């Protein structure tokens, strides 16, 4: 831990189902962080809402995450492990395997969307702040949670900052993935333009995997379609280089996958640390418009350039496919429940358009013009539909700009919300 930071760990008990407060409970973990020189002062709270879904809050170290030193100049920060992540009664392959049936597990997982996260946050705020509202910083999926927060409990918020995370308020899963596939295609082609030899290398590896039973260290077979999921990294500022250097050591002198390559692919594509990212991904777009129905898989059929025999071979991005729950060890215990979640027709809405239209809580949002994960067009539509919103559009950074900018993004968003920029 950075000695410049003073930290306090908090654990809260909350209902699994906020509609049944006397029912089963779970534990929510959050870490309070302050600048050690200001630890005794009365500072406003800033709640950090992590991206994902399924991602735990960052663990602070020297200068990391990049926005934290800037935030600590003026605020006391709460790093929240959203329910099911990190130390907040985590949902893992091991815990999932203990459920008596897929139906029971699916029912349990239905309580891990943004509406429940907001209800947790409000219980925590009242314990820490009493009646005082706090500010929020929502990265990516944290921005989705922010709009749910503004829909359900705006009285708990003083100001909100969102980076790469304004969702389409009425966008269905089909709408989202119809926009996602072209963006991913263009990003992969940009990657190949920077590293032309990598297209041939990926094609060579894919052909090898189709013809040969290649196993990852955990015993899973590495297939061409699992190889393609490495493209998830391409939307980050260092994504092109991460994949390029991974491929640089991918094959040995006999054109066989190296142990280093297989280990890294297992880690990058195994969802061991964040199974909720895969399990809950399409539930983000379930809002009473019928089942999501494995939208990413269905929509891919409309884009023949994503065929496994296409040349060049296209990687995939933030799309989750049914095969993952049969072929990836860390997701297999969720397979039946994931099918039931995809078939669920009655997801409650996460956003209240009428309430958002008259929102008065200052909302400053950064939209990344070339964001591979969150569609800029849908984000700008949402900005027009939410009151008190100021938007900054830029292509200076990729999806991780709030961290990569070293605090500049957060500083400007705070100025925007306060009317100083």
C-alpha positions as CSV (number, residue, x, y, z in Angstrom):
1,X,0.0,0.0,0.0
2,X,1.2,3.5,-0.8
3,X,2.2,5.1,2.6
4,X,0.7,8.4,1.2
5,X,-2.8,6.7,1.4
6,X,-4.8,6.2,4.6
7,X,-7.3,3.3,4.2
8,X,-10.1,1.9,6.2
9,X,-11.9,-1.4,5.2
10,X,-15.6,-1.5,5.6
11,X,-17.9,-4.6,5.5
12,X,-21.7,-4.1,5.2
13,X,-24.5,-6.7,5.4
14,X,-27.3,-6.1,2.9
15,X,-30.3,-8.2,1.7
16,X,-29.7,-10.4,-1.3
17,X,-33.1,-9.2,-2.5
18,X,-33.8,-5.7,-1.5
19,X,-37.5,-6.4,-2.0
20,X,-37.3,-9.0,0.7
21,X,-35.2,-7.2,3.4
22,X,-35.8,-10.0,6.0
23,X,-34.5,-12.7,3.6
24,X,-31.0,-14.0,2.9
25,X,-28.2,-11.5,3.2
26,X,-24.8,-11.0,1.6
27,X,-21.7,-9.1,2.6
28,X,-20.5,-6.0,0.7
29,X,-16.9,-4.9,1.0
30,X,-15.6,-1.3,0.4
31,X,-12.3,0.3,1.0
32,X,-12.1,4.0,2.1
33,X,-9.1,5.8,0.8
34,X,-7.8,9.3,1.8
35,X,-4.7,11.2,1.3
36,X,-2.8,10.6,4.6
37,X,-2.1,14.3,5.0
38,X,-5.9,15.0,4.9
39,X,-7.1,11.9,6.8
40,X,-8.5,13.9,9.7
41,X,-10.4,16.4,7.6
42,X,-14.1,16.4,6.7
43,X,-13.9,15.6,3.0
44,X,-16.7,15.0,0.6
45,X,-17.2,11.3,-0.5
46,X,-16.6,10.1,-4.0
47,X,-18.0,6.6,-4.7
48,X,-16.1,4.7,-7.4
49,X,-18.3,2.4,-9.6
50,X,-16.1,-0.1,-11.4
51,X,-16.6,-1.2,-14.9
52,X,-17.6,-4.7,-15.8
53,X,-20.0,-6.2,-15.0
54,X,-18.2,-8.5,-12.7
55,X,-15.1,-6.4,-12.0
56,X,-13.9,-5.7,-8.5
57,X,-12.8,-2.2,-7.5
58,X,-9.1,-1.5,-8.0
59,X,-6.6,-2.1,-5.2
60,X,-4.7,1.1,-4.7
61,X,-0.9,1.3,-5.0
62,X,1.5,4.1,-5.8
63,X,-0.2,6.2,-8.5
64,X,-2.7,3.5,-9.3
65,X,-5.4,3.7,-10.5
66,X,-4.3,6.8,-12.4
67,X,-7.3,8.9,-11.4
68,X,-6.9,8.3,-7.7
69,X,-4.3,10.9,-6.8
70,X,-6.4,13.5,-8.5
71,X,-9.5,12.5,-6.6
72,X,-7.7,12.4,-3.2
73,X,-6.8,16.1,-3.6
74,X,-10.4,17.0,-2.7
75,X,-12.3,13.8,-1.7
76,X,-12.5,10.8,0.4
77,X,-12.8,7.9,-2.0
78,X,-14.8,4.7,-1.5
79,X,-13.7,1.8,-3.6
80,X,-16.7,-0.5,-3.7
81,X,-16.5,-4.2,-4.6
82,X,-19.9,-4.5,-6.3
83,X,-22.0,-7.5,-5.1
84,X,-20.6,-10.8,-6.3
85,X,-17.1,-9.4,-6.9
86,X,-13.8,-9.2,-5.0
87,X,-14.6,-9.5,-1.3
88,X,-18.3,-8.9,-1.6
89,X,-19.7,-12.4,-1.3
90,X,-18.1,-13.3,-4.6
91,X,-19.8,-15.4,-7.2
92,X,-17.4,-17.9,-8.6
93,X,-17.4,-21.2,-10.4
94,X,-17.0,-22.9,-7.0
95,X,-20.0,-21.1,-5.4
96,X,-22.1,-21.6,-8.6
97,X,-21.5,-25.4,-8.5
98,X,-23.2,-25.5,-5.0
99,X,-26.6,-24.6,-6.3
100,X,-29.1,-27.4,-6.4
101,X,-30.3,-26.5,-9.9
102,X,-29.7,-24.1,-12.8
103,X,-33.1,-22.5,-12.0
104,X,-32.0,-21.8,-8.4
105,X,-28.7,-20.3,-9.6
106,X,-30.5,-18.2,-12.3
107,X,-32.9,-16.8,-9.6
108,X,-29.9,-15.9,-7.5
109,X,-28.0,-14.2,-10.3
110,X,-31.1,-12.1,-11.1
111,X,-30.2,-10.1,-8.0
112,X,-26.8,-9.0,-9.3
113,X,-27.8,-6.2,-11.8
114,X,-27.4,-2.5,-11.5
115,X,-30.7,-2.0,-9.6
116,X,-29.4,-4.1,-6.7
117,X,-26.0,-2.4,-6.8
118,X,-27.7,0.9,-6.4
119,X,-29.7,-0.3,-3.5
120,X,-26.5,-1.5,-1.8
121,X,-24.9,1.8,-2.4
122,X,-27.8,3.7,-0.8
123,X,-27.6,1.5,2.3
124,X,-23.9,2.1,2.6
125,X,-24.3,5.9,2.0
126,X,-26.7,6.2,4.8
127,X,-24.4,4.3,7.2
128,X,-21.4,6.4,6.2
129,X,-22.9,9.8,5.4
130,X,-26.3,9.9,7.0
131,X,-28.5,12.2,4.9
132,X,-25.6,13.8,3.0
133,X,-25.4,13.0,-0.7
134,X,-22.2,11.9,-2.3
135,X,-20.5,12.0,-5.7
136,X,-19.8,9.1,-8.0
137,X,-17.3,8.2,-10.6
138,X,-18.5,5.6,-13.0
139,X,-16.1,3.9,-15.4
140,X,-17.7,2.0,-18.3
141,X,-20.4,-0.3,-16.7
142,X,-20.1,2.1,-13.7
143,X,-21.8,4.7,-15.9
144,X,-24.7,2.3,-16.6
145,X,-25.0,1.9,-12.8
146,X,-24.9,5.7,-12.5
147,X,-27.9,6.2,-14.7
148,X,-29.8,3.5,-12.7
149,X,-28.8,5.4,-9.6
150,X,-30.1,8.7,-11.1
151,X,-33.3,6.8,-11.9
152,X,-33.9,5.2,-8.5
153,X,-32.3,7.5,-5.9
154,X,-31.1,10.8,-7.2
155,X,-31.5,12.3,-3.7
156,X,-28.3,10.3,-2.8
157,X,-26.2,12.1,-5.4
158,X,-24.5,15.5,-5.4
159,X,-22.7,15.1,-8.7
160,X,-21.8,12.3,-11.1
161,X,-18.9,11.7,-13.4
162,X,-19.0,9.1,-16.1
163,X,-16.2,7.8,-18.4
164,X,-17.1,5.7,-21.4
165,X,-20.3,4.5,-19.9
166,X,-23.5,6.2,-21.1
167,X,-25.9,3.4,-22.2
168,X,-28.7,3.7,-24.7
169,X,-31.7,4.1,-22.4
170,X,-34.0,2.0,-24.5
171,X,-31.5,0.0,-26.6
172,X,-32.2,-3.7,-26.7
173,X,-29.5,-6.3,-26.8
174,X,-30.1,-6.7,-30.5
175,X,-29.6,-2.9,-31.0
176,X,-26.3,-3.0,-29.0
177,X,-24.7,-5.9,-30.8
178,X,-25.8,-4.8,-34.3
179,X,-23.6,-1.7,-33.5
180,X,-20.9,-3.7,-31.7
181,X,-19.8,-6.0,-34.5
182,X,-19.0,-3.3,-37.0
183,X,-16.9,-1.4,-34.4
184,X,-15.0,-4.5,-33.5
185,X,-14.4,-5.4,-37.2
186,X,-13.0,-1.9,-37.8
187,X,-10.8,-2.1,-34.7
188,X,-9.3,-5.5,-35.7
189,X,-8.6,-4.1,-39.2
190,X,-6.9,-1.1,-37.6
191,X,-4.8,-3.6,-35.5
192,X,-3.8,-5.5,-38.6
193,X,-2.9,-2.3,-40.4
194,X,-0.5,-1.5,-37.5
195,X,0.9,-5.1,-37.3
196,X,0.3,-6.7,-40.8
197,X,2.2,-9.9,-39.9
198,X,-0.1,-10.6,-37.0
199,X,-3.1,-11.4,-39.3
200,X,-1.1,-14.2,-40.9
201,X,0.1,-15.4,-37.5
202,X,-3.4,-15.6,-36.1
203,X,-4.6,-17.4,-39.2
204,X,-1.8,-19.9,-38.8
205,X,-2.6,-20.5,-35.2
206,X,-6.3,-20.9,-35.9
207,X,-5.7,-23.5,-38.6
208,X,-3.5,-25.4,-36.2
209,X,-6.1,-25.3,-33.5
210,X,-8.8,-26.5,-35.9
211,X,-6.7,-29.5,-36.9
212,X,-5.0,-30.4,-33.6
213,X,-6.2,-30.9,-30.0
214,X,-4.3,-28.3,-28.2
215,X,-4.9,-28.0,-24.4
216,X,-4.5,-25.1,-22.1
217,X,-2.8,-25.6,-18.7
218,X,-6.3,-26.1,-17.0
219,X,-7.3,-28.8,-19.5
220,X,-9.6,-26.8,-21.6
221,X,-9.2,-27.3,-25.4
222,X,-8.0,-24.1,-27.2
223,X,-10.3,-23.7,-30.2
224,X,-10.2,-21.2,-33.0
225,X,-13.3,-19.4,-31.5
226,X,-11.7,-19.1,-28.1
227,X,-8.5,-17.8,-29.7
228,X,-10.6,-15.0,-31.3
229,X,-11.9,-13.8,-27.9
230,X,-8.4,-12.3,-27.4
231,X,-9.8,-9.3,-29.3
232,X,-11.6,-8.2,-26.1
233,X,-8.3,-6.4,-25.2
234,X,-8.2,-4.2,-28.4
235,X,-10.4,-1.5,-27.0
236,X,-7.9,-0.4,-24.4
237,X,-5.0,2.0,-24.9
238,X,-2.4,-0.7,-24.8
239,X,-4.6,-3.4,-26.4
240,X,-2.9,-3.6,-29.8
241,X,0.5,-4.0,-28.1
242,X,-0.7,-6.6,-25.6
243,X,-2.0,-8.9,-28.4
244,X,1.0,-8.2,-30.6
245,X,3.6,-9.2,-28.0
246,X,1.5,-12.2,-27.0
247,X,1.7,-13.4,-30.6
248,X,5.4,-12.6,-30.8
249,X,6.0,-15.6,-28.5
250,X,3.2,-17.8,-29.6
251,X,4.9,-20.5,-31.6
252,X,8.1,-22.4,-31.1
253,X,10.6,-23.5,-33.7
254,X,8.4,-26.5,-34.6
255,X,5.4,-24.2,-35.1
256,X,3.7,-25.5,-31.9
257,X,2.0,-23.2,-29.3
258,X,4.5,-22.3,-26.6
259,X,3.8,-22.8,-22.9
260,X,4.0,-19.1,-22.4
261,X,1.4,-18.4,-25.0
262,X,-1.0,-21.1,-23.7
263,X,-0.7,-19.9,-20.1
264,X,-1.4,-16.3,-21.1
265,X,-4.4,-17.2,-23.3
266,X,-5.8,-19.3,-20.5
267,X,-5.5,-16.3,-18.2
268,X,-6.9,-13.8,-20.6
269,X,-9.9,-15.9,-21.8
270,X,-10.7,-18.0,-18.7
271,X,-13.0,-15.6,-16.7
272,X,-11.7,-17.2,-13.5
273,X,-11.6,-13.8,-11.7
274,X,-14.7,-12.3,-13.1
275,X,-17.3,-14.9,-14.3
276,X,-20.1,-12.4,-13.8
277,X,-18.7,-10.4,-16.8
278,X,-19.7,-13.3,-19.0
279,X,-22.8,-14.4,-17.1
280,X,-24.4,-11.0,-16.7
281,X,-23.2,-9.3,-19.9
282,X,-26.4,-9.5,-21.9
283,X,-28.7,-9.0,-18.9
284,X,-27.5,-5.3,-19.0
285,X,-29.8,-4.9,-21.9
286,X,-32.8,-6.8,-20.5
287,X,-35.4,-4.2,-19.7
288,X,-38.8,-5.7,-20.3
289,X,-38.5,-6.0,-24.0
290,X,-38.5,-9.8,-24.0
291,X,-35.6,-12.3,-23.8
292,X,-32.2,-11.2,-24.8
293,X,-31.9,-14.6,-26.4
294,X,-28.1,-14.8,-26.9
295,X,-28.2,-11.6,-29.0
296,X,-24.5,-11.4,-29.8
297,X,-24.5,-15.0,-31.2
298,X,-27.6,-14.3,-33.3
299,X,-26.4,-10.9,-34.6
300,X,-23.0,-12.3,-35.6
301,X,-24.8,-14.3,-38.4
302,X,-25.5,-11.0,-40.2
303,X,-21.8,-10.3,-40.5
304,X,-20.2,-12.9,-42.7
305,X,-16.8,-11.3,-42.2
306,X,-16.8,-12.9,-38.7
307,X,-17.0,-16.4,-40.1
308,X,-14.3,-18.7,-38.8
309,X,-13.0,-19.4,-42.3
310,X,-12.9,-15.7,-43.3
311,X,-9.7,-14.1,-44.5
312,X,-8.5,-12.2,-42.6
313,X,-9.6,-13.9,-39.4
314,X,-11.5,-11.4,-37.3
315,X,-11.1,-11.4,-33.5
316,X,-14.2,-10.8,-31.4
317,X,-14.7,-8.2,-28.7
318,X,-17.2,-7.7,-25.8
319,X,-19.6,-10.4,-27.0
320,X,-20.5,-13.4,-25.0
321,X,-21.5,-16.6,-26.8
322,X,-23.3,-19.8,-25.6
323,X,-20.3,-22.0,-26.4
324,X,-18.3,-20.3,-23.7
325,X,-20.3,-21.9,-21.0
326,X,-19.6,-25.4,-22.3
327,X,-16.0,-25.0,-23.2
328,X,-14.5,-22.7,-20.5
329,X,-13.8,-24.3,-17.2
330,X,-14.5,-21.2,-15.2
331,X,-18.0,-20.8,-16.8
332,X,-19.2,-24.4,-17.0
333,X,-21.1,-24.3,-13.7
334,X,-23.1,-21.4,-15.0
335,X,-24.2,-23.0,-18.3
336,X,-27.8,-24.0,-17.4
337,X,-28.4,-20.8,-15.5
338,X,-26.9,-18.7,-18.4
339,X,-29.4,-20.3,-20.8
340,X,-32.3,-19.4,-18.4
341,X,-31.1,-15.8,-18.0
342,X,-31.0,-15.5,-21.8
343,X,-34.6,-16.8,-22.0
344,X,-36.0,-14.6,-19.2
345,X,-38.7,-12.3,-20.6
346,X,-39.5,-10.1,-17.6
347,X,-36.4,-8.2,-16.7
348,X,-37.4,-5.0,-14.8
349,X,-36.3,-1.7,-16.4
350,X,-33.0,-0.3,-15.2
351,X,-33.6,3.3,-16.3
352,X,-36.6,5.7,-15.8
353,X,-36.6,8.0,-18.9
354,X,-39.2,10.4,-17.4
355,X,-37.2,10.8,-14.2
356,X,-33.9,11.2,-16.1
357,X,-35.4,13.8,-18.4
358,X,-36.0,16.1,-15.4
359,X,-32.7,15.2,-13.6
360,X,-31.1,18.0,-11.7
361,X,-28.0,16.3,-10.4
362,X,-25.0,17.6,-12.4
363,X,-23.8,14.8,-14.7
364,X,-20.5,15.2,-16.6
365,X,-19.8,12.5,-19.0
366,X,-16.8,11.6,-21.3
367,X,-17.7,9.9,-24.5
368,X,-14.8,8.2,-26.3
369,X,-15.4,8.9,-30.0
370,X,-13.8,5.5,-31.1
371,X,-14.9,3.4,-28.1
372,X,-15.0,-0.3,-29.1
373,X,-17.1,-1.3,-26.1
374,X,-19.8,1.4,-25.6
375,X,-21.4,2.9,-28.7
376,X,-20.7,6.6,-29.0
377,X,-24.0,7.2,-30.9
378,X,-26.1,5.6,-28.2
379,X,-24.1,7.5,-25.5
380,X,-24.8,10.8,-27.2
381,X,-28.5,10.0,-27.5
382,X,-28.6,9.2,-23.8
383,X,-26.9,12.5,-23.0
384,X,-29.6,14.4,-24.8
385,X,-32.3,12.5,-22.8
386,X,-30.8,13.1,-19.3
387,X,-31.2,16.5,-17.7
388,X,-28.3,18.4,-16.3
389,X,-25.8,16.5,-18.5
390,X,-22.7,18.0,-20.0
391,X,-20.7,15.9,-22.5
392,X,-17.1,15.9,-23.6
393,X,-16.3,13.9,-26.7
394,X,-12.7,13.0,-27.5
395,X,-10.6,10.5,-29.4
396,X,-7.5,11.3,-27.4
397,X,-7.9,8.2,-25.3
398,X,-9.3,4.7,-25.6
399,X,-11.8,3.2,-23.2
400,X,-9.3,3.3,-20.2
401,X,-8.7,7.0,-20.6
402,X,-9.7,7.9,-17.0
403,X,-6.8,5.9,-15.8
404,X,-4.4,6.4,-18.7
405,X,-4.8,10.2,-18.4
406,X,-3.3,10.4,-15.0
407,X,-6.1,12.4,-13.5
408,X,-6.7,14.9,-16.3
409,X,-10.0,13.3,-17.3
410,X,-11.4,13.3,-13.8
411,X,-10.2,16.9,-13.2
412,X,-12.0,18.1,-16.4
413,X,-15.2,16.2,-15.6
414,X,-15.3,17.8,-12.2
415,X,-14.9,21.2,-13.8
416,X,-17.6,20.4,-16.3
417,X,-20.0,19.4,-13.5
418,X,-19.3,22.5,-11.5
419,X,-19.7,24.8,-14.5
420,X,-16.0,25.7,-14.6
421,X,-15.4,24.4,-18.1
